[in-house]
Amino acid sequence: MLPMATTAQTDTLRLTLDDCIMMARRQSIDAAVALGELRSAYWQWRSYKADMLPEVSLSGTLPSYNKRYSSYQQADGGLSFVRNDYLGLDGAVNITQKLWPTGGTLSIESSLDYLHQSGSGGSGNQFMSLPVAVTLSQPLFGVNHQKWNRRIEPLRYREAQARFLTETEQVAMQAINLYFSLLLAGEQVNIARQNLQTAEKLYEVALAKREMGTISQNDVLQLRLDVLTARSALTNSESARQAAQFALRSFLDVEADIEAAVPDGSPSGTRLSYEDVLAHALRNNAHATTMRRRQMEADYAVASARANRQSINLYAQVGYTGTGENFSRAYRDLLSNEVVQVGITIPLLDWGKRKGQRRVAESNREIVQGQIRQQTQDFRQNIFILTEQFNNQAEQLRIACEADTIARRRYHTNVETFKIGSISTLELSAAQTAKDQARLDRIQQLFNYWYYYYQLRSLALWDFERGCDLSADVEKLIK
């Protein structure tokens, strides 16, 4: 169940950062889109695997009735019209298997045809059986499309799985962004409210000091201006918090108001090694699989263009056929049936069209290879920069926390000092500005820390806390 607390006026959903990330992965629209893309890739993969298995089909005509006149050429070459009046039935069972090692197709067929003829010439029944026929269709000296697909399709599916995990981590990054936006907006409201209370108290103190003549009228007016500025800042910050509240609620698809808590600690607690992060990324990330797939598709295009120079196909069929006036006789007196055909197409003059297609494919492959090298370098550089930023961010966060503590203590000290008249309003205003900025900087540095961490997770697809790969039960998710 979701962590929810009910107040007298409205329902409030109190969320930690982990709760927010978990909800985003489960019920956000972005997560649903990522899952839909995974389902599409999964069923495409299932269709490919099914296409490589034997296919059994049943075909037939039940029935075919024909009653018409048609032309007939006699033995002496003359033409006459004859009347045809017959009823035909036929059916066949085919088993087809693709042969990926050779790129051919092997099929086994069994069929039965029935013909009943009527008319002035008499009537009769005829059966023709094909108990079994084995057919091989094999391209020779051409590109083996099935073999190339057998290499490419598994890469495409692994790429889709890795992309789904990356998109899931990006959903977490979006949740972190919106969560800290709400947290920062709420902190600005708290700061504005505290500043308004302090400004009103200091203004009252200033009025009392003015009556005693221990403060100038200019300082009183300045403190009055600070009160008005604090009220305006509170109004603006409350509007900003409502906007951040709406954005996070819409992203998580919840109706209740959300109360965000400042996260404690750190996600991993240790420094990360660039070599380790890169090794996980090269093994798990969709980038590496995508690069291999693109290289293989470019090689496939070149092989197809080279094989397009000529076309030679082998067709061979062996089987048995029987005919008779009844069903049993059609299967009794069987005769062998063989067909062998070799078709060949060789272009004699194509004005360089096929050569141009081959050169285009080779040029495209060179372009792809260059893009792959550049993108791989960018990928490695991005991981290096993010790893350094994450490792440095721990120190930045520690400094921001200490600065926040010091700035608050300094401000409270300056407030008490102002009450006894030892500092001016300008010094007090500067201390307040430093206090507010230090508090916001602390929240910002904490956001950077978590954001860098999940960026590295999305690239490496590795859980640095548990020390294991990020994985998903695809079968369970699809169902």
FILO-283854 format. One record per residue (C-alpha): residue number from 0; chain; x, y, z. Coordinates in Angstrom, 2 decimals, always signed. Each point is the difference from the previous one (the first is absolute). Layout:
% FILO-283854
[NUM; 'A'; [X; Y; Z]],
...
% end
This chain:
% FILO-283854
[0; 'A'; [+0.00; +0.00; +0.00]],
[1; 'A'; [+1.05; +3.58; -0.58]],
[2; 'A'; [+1.11; +2.00; +3.04]],
[3; 'A'; [-2.92; +2.37; +0.61]],
[4; 'A'; [-1.07; +2.03; +3.01]],
[5; 'A'; [-3.44; +1.56; +0.33]],
[6; 'A'; [-0.56; +3.43; +1.54]],
[7; 'A'; [-3.24; +1.69; +0.92]],
[8; 'A'; [-0.21; +2.02; -3.20]],
[9; 'A'; [+1.54; -2.09; -2.75]],
[10; 'A'; [+1.97; -3.13; -0.74]],
[11; 'A'; [+3.75; +0.51; +0.01]],
[12; 'A'; [+2.40; -2.44; -1.58]],
[13; 'A'; [+3.25; +0.06; +1.94]],
[14; 'A'; [+2.72; -1.31; -2.29]],
[15; 'A'; [+3.66; -0.69; +0.38]],
[16; 'A'; [+2.20; +0.15; -3.09]],
[17; 'A'; [+0.01; -3.81; -0.27]],
[18; 'A'; [-3.82; -0.07; +0.21]],
[19; 'A'; [-0.23; +2.59; -2.77]],
[20; 'A'; [+2.36; -1.95; -2.28]],
[21; 'A'; [-1.88; -3.25; +0.65]],
[22; 'A'; [-3.37; +1.61; -0.83]],
[23; 'A'; [+1.41; +1.61; -3.15]],
[24; 'A'; [+1.29; -3.32; -1.28]],
[25; 'A'; [-3.31; -1.69; +0.68]],
[26; 'A'; [-2.69; +2.46; -1.02]],
[27; 'A'; [+1.37; +3.00; -1.88]],
[28; 'A'; [-0.93; +0.56; -3.65]],
[29; 'A'; [+3.66; -0.07; -1.04]],
[30; 'A'; [+0.39; -3.44; +1.59]],
[31; 'A'; [-3.10; -1.22; -1.85]],
[32; 'A'; [+1.43; +1.25; -3.31]],
[33; 'A'; [+3.31; -1.80; +0.67]],
[34; 'A'; [-1.88; -3.20; +0.79]],
[35; 'A'; [-2.05; +0.33; -3.18]],
[36; 'A'; [+3.18; +0.30; -2.07]],
[37; 'A'; [+1.38; -3.09; +1.73]],
[38; 'A'; [-3.18; -1.95; -0.77]],
[39; 'A'; [+0.26; +0.96; -3.67]],
[40; 'A'; [+3.63; -1.16; -0.15]],
[41; 'A'; [-0.85; -3.20; +1.85]],
[42; 'A'; [-2.74; -1.02; -2.41]],
[43; 'A'; [+2.20; +0.91; -2.96]],
[44; 'A'; [+2.61; -2.35; +1.44]],
[45; 'A'; [-2.62; -2.72; +0.53]],
[46; 'A'; [-1.18; +0.41; -3.58]],
[47; 'A'; [+3.55; -0.38; -1.28]],
[48; 'A'; [+0.56; -3.19; +2.04]],
[49; 'A'; [-3.32; -1.41; -1.20]],
[50; 'A'; [+0.97; +0.77; -3.59]],
[51; 'A'; [+3.03; -2.28; +0.36]],
[52; 'A'; [-2.14; -2.96; +1.15]],
[53; 'A'; [-1.86; -2.41; -2.32]],
[54; 'A'; [-3.27; +1.45; -1.27]],
[55; 'A'; [-2.96; -2.30; -0.61]],
[56; 'A'; [-2.81; +1.26; -2.23]],
[57; 'A'; [-3.19; -1.42; -1.44]],
[58; 'A'; [-1.38; +1.29; -3.29]],
[59; 'A'; [-2.88; -1.09; -2.17]],
[60; 'A'; [-2.99; +0.84; -2.13]],
[61; 'A'; [-3.37; -1.21; +1.31]],
[62; 'A'; [-1.51; -0.06; -2.60]],
[63; 'A'; [+0.68; +1.45; -3.46]],
[64; 'A'; [-2.90; -0.28; -2.46]],
[65; 'A'; [+0.46; +0.95; -3.66]],
[66; 'A'; [-2.65; +0.00; -2.73]],
[67; 'A'; [+0.95; +2.03; -3.09]],
[68; 'A'; [+1.25; -0.11; -3.58]],
[69; 'A'; [+3.68; +0.32; -0.78]],
[70; 'A'; [+2.16; -0.20; -3.13]],
[71; 'A'; [+1.65; -3.31; -0.94]],
[72; 'A'; [+2.72; -0.59; -2.63]],
[73; 'A'; [-0.48; -3.21; -1.94]],
[74; 'A'; [+2.69; -2.24; -1.50]],
[75; 'A'; [-0.22; +1.65; -3.42]],
[76; 'A'; [+0.59; +3.43; +1.54]],
[77; 'A'; [-3.61; +1.14; -0.21]],
[78; 'A'; [-1.77; +1.59; +2.96]],
[79; 'A'; [-3.40; -0.87; +1.34]],
[80; 'A'; [-1.99; +0.73; +3.10]],
[81; 'A'; [-0.80; -2.72; +2.48]],
[82; 'A'; [-2.22; +0.01; +3.02]],
[83; 'A'; [+1.60; -0.69; +3.37]],
[84; 'A'; [-2.09; -1.14; +2.90]],
[85; 'A'; [+1.93; -1.30; +2.96]],
[86; 'A'; [+0.32; +0.11; +3.77]],
[87; 'A'; [+3.46; +0.05; +1.57]],
[88; 'A'; [+1.31; -0.45; +3.51]],
[89; 'A'; [+3.63; +0.16; +1.09]],
[90; 'A'; [+1.98; +0.18; +3.20]],
[91; 'A'; [+3.66; +0.01; +0.98]],
[92; 'A'; [+2.13; -0.06; +3.14]],
[93; 'A'; [+3.39; +1.73; -0.13]],
[94; 'A'; [+2.88; -0.06; +2.45]],
[95; 'A'; [+2.60; +2.67; -0.72]],
[96; 'A'; [+3.36; +0.46; +1.70]],
[97; 'A'; [+2.52; +2.74; -0.64]],
[98; 'A'; [+3.60; -1.20; -0.21]],
[99; 'A'; [+2.03; +2.84; +1.55]],
[100; 'A'; [+3.45; -1.59; -0.62]],
[101; 'A'; [-0.61; +0.09; -3.79]],
[102; 'A'; [-2.76; +2.58; -0.32]],
[103; 'A'; [-2.32; -2.44; -1.77]],
[104; 'A'; [-3.46; -1.36; +0.73]],
[105; 'A'; [-1.00; -3.65; +0.39]],
[106; 'A'; [-3.66; -1.01; -0.19]],
[107; 'A'; [-2.02; -3.22; +0.15]],
[108; 'A'; [-3.42; -0.11; -1.65]],
[109; 'A'; [-2.86; -2.46; -0.11]],
[110; 'A'; [-3.11; +0.72; -2.06]],
[111; 'A'; [-3.13; -1.51; -1.48]],
[112; 'A'; [-2.11; +1.31; -2.93]],
[113; 'A'; [-3.50; -1.16; -0.92]],
[114; 'A'; [-1.81; +0.76; -3.28]],
[115; 'A'; [-3.61; -0.88; -0.89]],
[116; 'A'; [-0.88; +0.73; -3.63]],
[117; 'A'; [-3.58; +0.28; -1.34]],
[118; 'A'; [-1.39; +0.70; -3.44]],
[119; 'A'; [-1.15; -1.50; -3.27]],
[120; 'A'; [+3.21; -2.05; -0.24]],
[121; 'A'; [-0.82; -1.82; +3.18]],
[122; 'A'; [+1.14; +0.34; +3.54]],
[123; 'A'; [+2.68; -1.47; +2.17]],
[124; 'A'; [+2.21; +0.41; +2.99]],
[125; 'A'; [+3.75; +0.51; -0.02]],
[126; 'A'; [+2.43; +0.07; +2.91]],
[127; 'A'; [+3.62; +1.12; -0.04]],
[128; 'A'; [+2.16; -0.54; +3.05]],
[129; 'A'; [+3.36; +1.34; +0.98]],
[130; 'A'; [+0.86; -2.09; +3.08]],
[131; 'A'; [+3.31; +1.73; +0.56]],
[132; 'A'; [+2.17; +2.48; -1.84]],
[133; 'A'; [+3.24; +1.51; +1.29]],
[134; 'A'; [+0.99; +3.37; -1.46]],
[135; 'A'; [+3.25; +1.91; +0.40]],
[136; 'A'; [+0.35; +3.63; -1.02]],
[137; 'A'; [+3.58; +1.18; +0.30]],
[138; 'A'; [+1.69; +3.22; -1.20]],
[139; 'A'; [+3.57; -0.59; -1.19]],
[140; 'A'; [+2.90; +2.47; +0.35]],
[141; 'A'; [-2.28; +2.60; +1.55]],
[142; 'A'; [-0.17; +1.67; +3.39]],
[143; 'A'; [-1.47; -2.15; +2.77]],
[144; 'A'; [-2.65; +2.32; +1.45]],
[145; 'A'; [-1.06; -2.51; +2.64]],
[146; 'A'; [+3.53; -0.38; +1.34]],
[147; 'A'; [+0.45; +3.77; +0.24]],
[148; 'A'; [-3.34; +0.39; +1.77]],
[149; 'A'; [+0.99; -2.74; +2.42]],
[150; 'A'; [+2.97; +2.17; +1.00]],
[151; 'A'; [-1.81; +3.34; +0.06]],
[152; 'A'; [-3.34; -0.80; +1.66]],
[153; 'A'; [+1.44; -1.22; +3.35]],
[154; 'A'; [+2.02; +3.21; +0.19]],
[155; 'A'; [-3.11; +2.03; -0.71]],
[156; 'A'; [-1.88; -1.70; +2.83]],
[157; 'A'; [+2.86; +0.36; +2.50]],
[158; 'A'; [+0.20; +3.64; -1.03]],
[159; 'A'; [-3.70; +0.46; +0.76]],
[160; 'A'; [+0.38; -1.62; +3.43]],
[161; 'A'; [+2.96; +2.22; +0.89]],
[162; 'A'; [-1.84; +3.06; -1.30]],
[163; 'A'; [-2.98; -0.84; +2.21]],
[164; 'A'; [+2.23; -0.16; +3.08]],
[165; 'A'; [+1.63; +3.29; -0.98]],
[166; 'A'; [-3.39; +1.66; -0.50]],
[167; 'A'; [-1.10; -1.34; +3.38]],
[168; 'A'; [+3.02; +1.67; +1.60]],
[169; 'A'; [-0.80; +3.19; -1.92]],
[170; 'A'; [-3.48; -0.13; +1.51]],
[171; 'A'; [+1.72; -0.10; +3.39]],
[172; 'A'; [+2.11; +3.01; -1.02]],
[173; 'A'; [-3.13; +1.92; -0.98]],
[174; 'A'; [-1.59; -0.92; +3.33]],
[175; 'A'; [+3.11; +1.26; +1.82]],
[176; 'A'; [-0.14; +3.26; -1.95]],
[177; 'A'; [-3.66; +0.63; +0.84]],
[178; 'A'; [+0.42; -1.20; +3.60]],
[179; 'A'; [+2.83; +2.42; +0.68]],
[180; 'A'; [-1.85; +2.78; -1.82]],
[181; 'A'; [-2.83; -0.45; +2.48]],
[182; 'A'; [+2.47; -0.31; +2.87]],
[183; 'A'; [+1.80; +3.16; -1.07]],
[184; 'A'; [-3.27; +1.90; -0.49]],
[185; 'A'; [-1.19; -1.11; +3.44]],
[186; 'A'; [+3.28; +1.09; +1.55]],
[187; 'A'; [-0.35; +3.40; -1.66]],
[188; 'A'; [-3.47; +0.33; +1.54]],
[189; 'A'; [+1.39; -0.87; +3.44]],
[190; 'A'; [+2.83; +2.48; -0.44]],
[191; 'A'; [-2.38; +2.72; -1.19]],
[192; 'A'; [-2.36; -0.63; +2.91]],
[193; 'A'; [+2.83; +0.09; +2.55]],
[194; 'A'; [+1.43; +3.12; -1.58]],
[195; 'A'; [-3.39; +1.70; +0.17]],
[196; 'A'; [-0.39; -0.85; +3.68]],
[197; 'A'; [+3.50; +1.23; +0.74]],
[198; 'A'; [-0.50; +3.17; -2.06]],
[199; 'A'; [-3.23; +0.82; +1.86]],
[200; 'A'; [+1.67; -0.50; +3.39]],
[201; 'A'; [+2.98; +2.08; -0.98]],
[202; 'A'; [-2.30; +2.74; -1.30]],
[203; 'A'; [-1.77; +0.09; +3.35]],
[204; 'A'; [+3.36; +0.22; +1.76]],
[205; 'A'; [+1.03; +2.80; -2.36]],
[206; 'A'; [-3.18; +1.98; +0.76]],
[207; 'A'; [+0.74; -0.27; +3.71]],
[208; 'A'; [+3.62; +1.07; -0.54]],
[209; 'A'; [-1.17; +2.93; -2.11]],
[210; 'A'; [-2.13; +1.27; +2.82]],
[211; 'A'; [+3.07; -0.16; +2.24]],
[212; 'A'; [+2.09; +1.69; -2.68]],
[213; 'A'; [+2.54; -2.79; -0.28]],
[214; 'A'; [-0.62; -0.73; -3.69]],
[215; 'A'; [-0.39; +2.18; -3.05]],
[216; 'A'; [-3.18; +0.45; -2.02]],
[217; 'A'; [+1.83; -1.40; -3.03]],
[218; 'A'; [+0.58; -3.32; +1.82]],
[219; 'A'; [-3.67; -0.14; +0.98]],
[220; 'A'; [-1.08; +0.53; -3.58]],
[221; 'A'; [+2.48; -2.63; -1.16]],
[222; 'A'; [-1.47; -2.54; +2.44]],
[223; 'A'; [-3.51; +0.88; -1.13]],
[224; 'A'; [+1.11; -0.58; -3.58]],
[225; 'A'; [+1.44; -3.36; +1.10]],
[226; 'A'; [-3.42; -0.98; +1.36]],
[227; 'A'; [-1.69; +0.83; -3.30]],
[228; 'A'; [+2.70; -1.84; -1.96]],
[229; 'A'; [-0.38; -3.05; +2.26]],
[230; 'A'; [-3.79; -0.04; -0.55]],
[231; 'A'; [+0.46; +0.19; -3.77]],
[232; 'A'; [+2.62; -2.76; +0.11]],
[233; 'A'; [-2.36; -2.22; +2.04]],
[234; 'A'; [-2.80; +0.47; -2.54]],
[235; 'A'; [+2.26; -0.81; -2.93]],
[236; 'A'; [+1.55; -3.02; +1.70]],
[237; 'A'; [-3.44; -1.41; +0.86]],
[238; 'A'; [-1.03; +0.27; -3.65]],
[239; 'A'; [+3.22; -1.73; -1.06]],
[240; 'A'; [-0.62; -2.78; +2.50]],
[241; 'A'; [-3.50; -0.58; -1.36]],
[242; 'A'; [+1.40; -0.28; -3.52]],
[243; 'A'; [+2.65; -2.49; +1.15]],
[244; 'A'; [-2.66; -1.91; +1.94]],
[245; 'A'; [-2.21; -0.28; -3.06]],
[246; 'A'; [+2.89; -1.13; -2.22]],
[247; 'A'; [+1.00; -2.84; +2.35]],
[248; 'A'; [-3.59; -1.09; +0.60]],
[249; 'A'; [-0.63; -0.11; -3.74]],
[250; 'A'; [+3.19; -1.98; -0.61]],
[251; 'A'; [-0.83; -2.57; +2.71]],
[252; 'A'; [-3.70; -0.02; -0.94]],
[253; 'A'; [-1.23; +0.65; +3.56]],
[254; 'A'; [-2.68; +2.33; +1.33]],
[255; 'A'; [+1.24; +0.63; +3.55]],
[256; 'A'; [+2.36; +2.81; +0.94]],
[257; 'A'; [+3.58; -1.21; +0.32]],
[258; 'A'; [+2.28; +0.79; +2.91]],
[259; 'A'; [+3.65; -0.53; -0.90]],
[260; 'A'; [+2.67; -0.82; +2.59]],
[261; 'A'; [+3.64; +0.98; -0.28]],
[262; 'A'; [+1.92; -3.24; -0.73]],
[263; 'A'; [+2.79; -1.00; +2.34]],
[264; 'A'; [+3.33; -1.61; -0.72]],
[265; 'A'; [+1.27; -0.99; -3.43]],
[266; 'A'; [-1.02; -2.67; -2.52]],
[267; 'A'; [+3.26; -1.94; -0.12]],
[268; 'A'; [+2.19; +1.37; +2.73]],
[269; 'A'; [+3.21; -0.67; -1.96]],
[270; 'A'; [+1.92; +1.48; -2.89]],
[271; 'A'; [-0.60; -1.57; -3.40]],
[272; 'A'; [+2.73; -1.13; -2.35]],
[273; 'A'; [-0.18; +1.16; -3.60]],
[274; 'A'; [+1.38; -3.33; -1.22]],
[275; 'A'; [-2.67; -1.95; +1.90]],
[276; 'A'; [-2.84; +2.23; -1.18]],
[277; 'A'; [+1.24; -0.19; -3.60]],
[278; 'A'; [+0.33; -3.79; +0.13]],
[279; 'A'; [-3.60; -0.36; +1.22]],
[280; 'A'; [-1.23; +2.49; -2.61]],
[281; 'A'; [+1.74; -1.73; -2.90]],
[282; 'A'; [-1.52; -3.31; +1.09]],
[283; 'A'; [-3.52; +1.13; +0.91]],
[284; 'A'; [-0.86; +3.26; -1.72]],
[285; 'A'; [-1.99; +0.05; -3.23]],
[286; 'A'; [+2.74; +2.14; -1.55]],
[287; 'A'; [+2.42; -2.90; -0.43]],
[288; 'A'; [-2.69; -2.26; -1.46]],
[289; 'A'; [-1.21; +2.78; -2.28]],
[290; 'A'; [+3.51; +0.53; -1.34]],
[291; 'A'; [+0.39; -3.71; -0.77]],
[292; 'A'; [-3.42; -0.10; -1.65]],
[293; 'A'; [+0.69; +3.05; -2.16]],
[294; 'A'; [+3.35; -1.42; -1.10]],
[295; 'A'; [-1.62; -3.32; -0.87]],
[296; 'A'; [-2.83; +1.68; -1.92]],
[297; 'A'; [+2.55; +1.99; -2.00]],
[298; 'A'; [+1.88; -3.22; -0.83]],
[299; 'A'; [-3.32; -1.60; -0.95]],
[300; 'A'; [-0.78; +2.85; -2.40]],
[301; 'A'; [+3.41; -0.37; -1.67]],
[302; 'A'; [-0.42; -3.78; -0.33]],
[303; 'A'; [-3.47; +0.47; -1.51]],
[304; 'A'; [+1.30; +2.54; -2.52]],
[305; 'A'; [+2.85; -2.30; -1.05]],
[306; 'A'; [-2.33; -2.99; -0.37]],
[307; 'A'; [-2.34; +2.05; -2.20]],
[308; 'A'; [+2.34; -0.39; -2.98]],
[309; 'A'; [-1.54; -3.37; -0.91]],
[310; 'A'; [-2.85; -2.24; +1.05]],
[311; 'A'; [+0.05; -3.81; -0.16]],
[312; 'A'; [-2.77; -2.05; +1.61]],
[313; 'A'; [-0.43; -3.76; +0.31]],
[314; 'A'; [-3.45; -1.58; +0.16]],
[315; 'A'; [-0.33; -3.75; +0.50]],
[316; 'A'; [-3.02; -2.18; +0.80]],
[317; 'A'; [-0.38; -3.74; +0.43]],
[318; 'A'; [-3.16; -1.90; +0.84]],
[319; 'A'; [-2.71; -2.36; -1.15]],
[320; 'A'; [-3.30; +0.54; -1.80]],
[321; 'A'; [-2.96; -2.29; -0.52]],
[322; 'A'; [-3.33; +0.27; -1.86]],
[323; 'A'; [-3.14; -2.08; -0.08]],
[324; 'A'; [-3.75; -0.01; -0.22]],
[325; 'A'; [-0.34; -0.61; +3.73]],
[326; 'A'; [+1.84; +0.99; +3.14]],
[327; 'A'; [+1.82; -3.27; +0.70]],
[328; 'A'; [+1.25; -0.42; -3.54]],
[329; 'A'; [+1.48; +3.49; -0.01]],
[330; 'A'; [+2.36; -1.13; +2.76]],
[331; 'A'; [+0.74; -3.46; -1.44]],
[332; 'A'; [+1.70; +0.48; -3.35]],
[333; 'A'; [+2.55; +2.71; +0.81]],
[334; 'A'; [+2.50; +1.42; -2.44]],
[335; 'A'; [+3.15; +1.92; +0.84]],
[336; 'A'; [+0.00; +3.74; -0.57]],
[337; 'A'; [+3.24; +2.00; -0.27]],
[338; 'A'; [+0.66; +3.61; -0.93]],
[339; 'A'; [+3.40; +1.71; -0.10]],
[340; 'A'; [+0.39; +3.61; -1.11]],
[341; 'A'; [+2.94; +2.37; +0.11]],
[342; 'A'; [-0.86; +3.60; -0.73]],
[343; 'A'; [+2.72; +2.50; -0.73]],
[344; 'A'; [-0.01; +3.76; -0.49]],
[345; 'A'; [+3.23; +1.76; -1.02]],
[346; 'A'; [-0.10; +3.67; -1.03]],
[347; 'A'; [+1.90; +0.62; -3.22]],
[348; 'A'; [-0.37; +3.77; -0.10]],
[349; 'A'; [-1.31; +2.04; +2.93]],
[350; 'A'; [+2.00; +3.23; -0.59]],
[351; 'A'; [+1.79; -0.34; +3.35]],
[352; 'A'; [-3.17; -0.09; +2.11]],
[353; 'A'; [+1.03; -2.99; +2.13]],
[354; 'A'; [+3.54; +1.27; +0.34]],
[355; 'A'; [-1.39; +3.30; +1.23]],
[356; 'A'; [-2.22; -1.78; +2.52]],
[357; 'A'; [+3.01; -1.93; +1.30]],
[358; 'A'; [+2.09; +3.16; +0.30]],
[359; 'A'; [-2.82; +1.78; +1.82]],
[360; 'A'; [-0.29; -2.89; +2.48]],
[361; 'A'; [+3.77; +0.01; +0.58]],
[362; 'A'; [+0.03; +3.78; +0.49]],
[363; 'A'; [-2.88; -0.23; +2.45]],
[364; 'A'; [+1.90; -2.66; +1.93]],
[365; 'A'; [+3.02; +2.29; +0.26]],
[366; 'A'; [-2.27; +2.78; +1.28]],
[367; 'A'; [-1.54; -2.32; +2.57]],
[368; 'A'; [+3.45; -1.14; +1.14]],
[369; 'A'; [+1.07; +3.62; +0.47]],
[370; 'A'; [-3.17; +0.81; +1.92]],
[371; 'A'; [+0.50; -3.04; +2.19]],
[372; 'A'; [+3.55; +1.04; +0.89]],
[373; 'A'; [-1.10; +3.55; +0.81]],
[374; 'A'; [-3.02; -1.08; +2.04]],
[375; 'A'; [+2.08; -2.54; +1.91]],
[376; 'A'; [+2.53; +2.70; +0.90]],
[377; 'A'; [-2.82; +2.33; +1.09]],
[378; 'A'; [-1.54; -2.83; +2.03]],
[379; 'A'; [+3.27; -0.68; +1.84]],
[380; 'A'; [+0.60; +3.71; +0.56]],
[381; 'A'; [-3.50; +0.49; +1.38]],
[382; 'A'; [+0.50; -2.83; +2.48]],
[383; 'A'; [+3.37; +1.41; +1.08]],
[384; 'A'; [-1.45; +3.49; +0.58]],
[385; 'A'; [-3.03; -1.32; +1.91]],
[386; 'A'; [+2.16; -2.24; +2.17]],
[387; 'A'; [+2.26; +2.93; +0.90]],
[388; 'A'; [-2.99; +2.24; +0.68]],
[389; 'A'; [-1.57; -2.61; +2.25]],
[390; 'A'; [+3.20; -0.60; +1.96]],
[391; 'A'; [+0.57; +3.74; +0.40]],
[392; 'A'; [-3.62; +0.58; +0.96]],
[393; 'A'; [+0.43; -1.78; +3.33]],
[394; 'A'; [+2.47; +2.69; +1.07]],
[395; 'A'; [-2.22; +2.74; -1.43]],
[396; 'A'; [-2.90; -1.34; +2.05]],
[397; 'A'; [+2.09; -0.11; +3.18]],
[398; 'A'; [+1.11; +3.61; -0.54]],
[399; 'A'; [-3.59; +1.13; -0.69]],
[400; 'A'; [-1.25; -1.64; +3.22]],
[401; 'A'; [+2.70; +1.68; +2.08]],
[402; 'A'; [-0.61; +3.36; -1.70]],
[403; 'A'; [-3.72; -0.31; +0.72]],
[404; 'A'; [+0.66; -0.59; +3.70]],
[405; 'A'; [+2.45; +2.90; +0.25]],
[406; 'A'; [-2.26; +2.42; -1.91]],
[407; 'A'; [-2.97; -0.75; +2.27]],
[408; 'A'; [+2.05; +0.46; +3.14]],
[409; 'A'; [+1.44; +3.24; -1.36]],
[410; 'A'; [-3.42; +1.36; -0.88]],
[411; 'A'; [-1.48; -0.77; +3.43]],
[412; 'A'; [+3.01; +1.65; +1.61]],
[413; 'A'; [-0.46; +3.10; -2.19]],
[414; 'A'; [-3.70; +0.21; +0.91]],
[415; 'A'; [+0.81; +0.09; +3.71]],
[416; 'A'; [+2.82; +2.45; -0.66]],
[417; 'A'; [-2.35; +2.29; -1.95]],
[418; 'A'; [-2.45; +0.04; +2.89]],
[419; 'A'; [+2.63; +1.54; +2.23]],
[420; 'A'; [+1.00; +2.43; -2.74]],
[421; 'A'; [+3.48; -1.26; -0.88]],
[422; 'A'; [-0.50; -0.54; -3.76]],
[423; 'A'; [-1.89; +1.76; -2.78]],
[424; 'A'; [-2.95; -1.18; -2.02]],
[425; 'A'; [+2.25; -0.48; -3.04]],
[426; 'A'; [+2.20; -2.47; +1.89]],
[427; 'A'; [-3.08; -1.81; +1.25]],
[428; 'A'; [-1.44; -0.17; -3.53]],
[429; 'A'; [+3.26; -1.40; -1.34]],
[430; 'A'; [+0.02; -2.70; +2.70]],
[431; 'A'; [-3.58; -0.93; -0.83]],
[432; 'A'; [+0.78; -0.27; -3.72]],
[433; 'A'; [+3.02; -2.20; +0.75]],
[434; 'A'; [-2.11; -2.23; +2.27]],
[435; 'A'; [-2.73; -0.45; -2.61]],
[436; 'A'; [+2.46; -0.69; -2.79]],
[437; 'A'; [+1.95; -2.52; +2.09]],
[438; 'A'; [-3.16; -1.94; +0.78]],
[439; 'A'; [-1.06; -0.11; -3.64]],
[440; 'A'; [+3.53; -0.94; -1.07]],
[441; 'A'; [-0.12; -2.98; +2.36]],
[442; 'A'; [-3.19; -1.26; -1.63]],
[443; 'A'; [+1.46; +0.61; -3.45]],
[444; 'A'; [+3.21; -1.89; +0.77]],
[445; 'A'; [-2.01; -2.88; +1.41]],
[446; 'A'; [-2.04; -0.07; -3.21]],
[447; 'A'; [+3.18; -0.02; -2.11]],
[448; 'A'; [+1.35; -2.92; +2.02]],
[449; 'A'; [-3.03; -2.19; -0.56]],
[450; 'A'; [-0.44; +1.07; -3.62]],
[451; 'A'; [+3.60; -0.86; -0.90]],
[452; 'A'; [-0.41; -3.35; +1.74]],
[453; 'A'; [-3.07; -0.98; -2.03]],
[454; 'A'; [+1.61; +1.29; -3.18]],
[455; 'A'; [+2.83; -2.48; +0.57]],
[456; 'A'; [-2.52; -2.73; +0.78]],
[457; 'A'; [-1.81; +0.69; -3.26]],
[458; 'A'; [+3.27; -0.26; -1.94]],
[459; 'A'; [+1.55; -2.99; +1.76]],
[460; 'A'; [-3.31; -1.77; +0.76]],
[461; 'A'; [+1.67; -1.04; +3.22]],
[462; 'A'; [-1.24; +0.27; +3.58]],
[463; 'A'; [+3.01; +1.46; +1.83]],
[464; 'A'; [-1.60; -0.55; +3.41]],
[465; 'A'; [-0.69; -3.72; -0.43]],
[466; 'A'; [+2.81; -0.69; -2.44]],
[467; 'A'; [-2.13; -1.68; -2.67]],
[468; 'A'; [-1.38; +0.61; -3.49]],
[469; 'A'; [-3.30; +1.78; -0.40]],
[470; 'A'; [-2.35; -2.57; -1.48]],
[471; 'A'; [-3.66; -0.48; -0.73]],
[472; 'A'; [-2.09; -3.11; -0.38]],
[473; 'A'; [-1.16; +0.76; -3.54]],
[474; 'A'; [-2.42; -2.90; -0.20]],
[475; 'A'; [-1.67; +1.11; +3.23]],
[476; 'A'; [-0.14; +3.64; -1.06]],
[477; 'A'; [-1.54; -0.83; -3.38]],
[478; 'A'; [-2.72; -2.11; +1.55]],
% end
